[in-house]
Amino acid sequence: MEFFDLDAQQFIDNLAKLLISFLFTLPVAWDREIRSRSMGLRTFPLVAMASCGFVLVAVSVIGFDDPNAQARIIQGLMTGIGFIGGGAILKDNGSVRGTATAASIWGTGVIGAAVAYSRFEIAIVVSLLTFLLLRGLQPLKGRLDNAHNQDSDPDPDS
């Protein structure tokens, strides 16, 4: 009985996909890390690589022929990653924080799954857009938050 069946080409392909999912996630992970968020350089790549790994294992077991089985793989990933992201959302004194981090962690799961299915164009677009949204819209969000805080604070001089 053979316990370890090493197909060198399959090993290289899977390793490449795991590394690509790691690399595509780094911009988002870096953004969250430098902003001192609850999840960062370790969590985001781990989620992407784990998502990629789950899909690779499932595909090696069930193949590509059963769309229902493929749907169950995606459903399981979405649920599991949503649970992880839920841990990033905090409610404090009527405000909610961490929703962008939670949504980003979900996006990194998509990156990993897309890479595993060899849909690199999806992984690149999700990675790029997630990074640009986090980075580019932050100044606008800050201005909107300041404007909201000024509107909601009672003015003692009026």
C-alpha positions in Angstrom: 0.0 0.0 0.0 1.4 3.3 -1.0 1.0 6.2 1.5 2.7 8.9 -0.5 2.0 9.2 -4.2 4.3 12.0 -5.4 3.5 13.3 -8.9 6.3 15.8 -9.4 4.4 18.0 -11.9 1.3 18.0 -9.7 3.4 18.9 -6.7 5.0 21.8 -8.6 1.7 23.1 -9.9 0.1 23.0 -6.4 3.1 24.7 -4.8 3.0 27.4 -7.5 -0.7 28.0 -6.9 -0.2 28.2 -3.1 2.6 30.7 -3.5 0.7 32.7 -6.1 -2.3 33.0 -3.7 0.2 34.1 -1.0 1.7 36.8 -3.3 -1.6 38.1 -4.6 -2.7 38.6 -1.0 0.3 40.5 0.2 -0.8 44.0 -0.8 -4.0 43.7 1.2 -2.2 42.1 4.1 0.4 44.9 4.1 -2.3 47.6 4.1 -4.1 46.1 7.0 -0.8 45.6 8.9 0.4 49.1 8.5 -3.0 50.4 9.7 -2.6 48.3 12.8 -5.8 46.3 12.2 -6.6 43.1 14.0 -5.6 41.0 11.0 -2.6 41.6 8.8 0.5 40.1 7.3 0.0 36.6 8.8 -3.8 36.2 8.6 -4.6 37.3 5.1 -2.0 35.1 3.3 -2.9 32.2 5.6 -6.6 32.5 4.6 -5.7 32.7 0.9 -3.4 29.8 1.0 -5.8 27.7 3.1 -8.6 28.5 0.7 -6.4 27.5 -2.2 -5.4 24.4 -0.4 -9.0 23.3 0.4 -10.0 23.7 -3.3 -6.9 21.9 -4.5 -7.6 18.9 -2.2 -11.2 18.8 -3.0 -10.6 19.0 -6.8 -8.1 16.2 -6.5 -10.7 14.0 -4.7 -13.9 14.9 -6.6 -12.6 16.3 -9.9 -14.2 19.0 -11.9 -17.2 16.9 -13.2 -19.6 17.5 -10.4 -20.9 21.1 -10.2 -22.9 20.3 -7.0 -19.7 19.2 -5.3 -17.9 22.3 -6.6 -20.7 24.5 -5.2 -20.4 22.8 -1.8 -16.7 23.6 -1.7 -17.3 27.3 -2.4 -20.2 27.3 0.2 -18.0 25.8 2.8 -15.2 28.3 2.2 -17.6 31.3 2.2 -19.1 30.2 5.5 -15.7 29.4 7.2 -14.1 32.7 6.0 -17.2 34.6 7.0 -16.8 33.2 10.5 -13.2 34.3 10.7 -14.1 37.8 9.3 -16.8 38.0 11.9 -14.2 38.0 14.6 -12.7 41.2 13.2 -16.0 43.2 13.7 -16.2 45.0 17.0 -19.0 47.0 18.4 -18.0 49.7 20.8 -20.2 52.5 22.2 -22.6 52.5 19.3 -20.0 52.3 16.6 -18.9 49.3 14.6 -15.3 48.8 13.5 -13.6 46.1 11.5 -16.1 45.7 8.7 -13.5 46.5 6.0 -11.1 44.0 7.5 -13.8 41.4 7.6 -14.7 42.1 4.0 -11.0 42.0 3.0 -10.5 38.6 4.7 -13.4 37.3 2.6 -11.8 38.7 -0.5 -8.6 37.0 0.2 -10.5 33.7 0.4 -11.8 34.4 -3.1 -8.2 35.1 -4.2 -7.1 31.7 -2.9 -10.0 29.8 -4.4 -9.6 31.6 -7.8 -6.0 30.7 -8.0 -6.7 27.1 -7.2 -9.2 27.0 -10.0 -6.6 28.7 -12.3 -8.8 31.8 -12.6 -5.8 34.1 -12.1 -7.6 37.1 -13.8 -10.2 37.0 -11.0 -7.6 36.7 -8.3 -5.6 39.7 -9.7 -8.7 41.9 -10.1 -10.0 41.1 -6.5 -6.5 41.7 -5.1 -6.0 44.9 -6.9 -9.5 46.3 -6.3 -9.4 45.4 -2.6 -6.1 47.1 -2.2 -7.2 50.2 -4.1 -10.5 50.4 -2.2 -8.8 50.1 1.2 -6.0 52.5 0.3 -7.7 55.0 -2.0 -11.0 55.4 -0.2 -9.5 55.8 3.3 -9.0 59.6 3.0 -12.6 60.0 1.8 -13.9 57.9 4.7 -11.9 60.0 7.1 -13.4 63.2 5.8 -16.9 61.7 5.9 -16.4 60.4 9.5 -15.2 63.8 10.6 -18.2 65.5 8.9 -20.6 63.0 10.6 -19.0 63.5 14.0 -19.3 67.3 13.7 -22.9 67.0 12.7 -23.8 64.7 15.6 -22.0 66.6 18.3 -24.3 69.1 20.0 -22.9 72.6 19.7 -22.9 74.2 23.2 -22.8 77.7 21.7 -26.1 77.4 19.9 
